[in-house]
Amino acid sequence: PHRRGQLPAVRAVVDFLAERLAE
C-alpha cells in the first residue's frame, strides 16, 4: 500500500464533494 493518510484532508474534501455531486 502506498503512503496511506499522507493527505487526510483530501479524503475529507473528496467525501464532501461526493455528497455534493450525489445530491
N, C-alpha and C positions, 0 to 999 in steps of 0.2 A: 504493500500500500504506500502511496505517495505521502508526502508530509501532510498528515491529517491535522485539521484545525489551524492551518497556517494563517487563515483569514476567516475566523468565525463570523466576523461582521458581514462578510459576503453571503454566508448562509442565511443570515437574518434578512438581508436585502432581497435575496432570491426568493425566500419564503414570502416576504411581503409582496413582491411583485407578482408572484404566482397567484396569490389570493386576489390581487387587483385584476389580473388578467382573467382569472376564473370567474370573476363577478359578472 
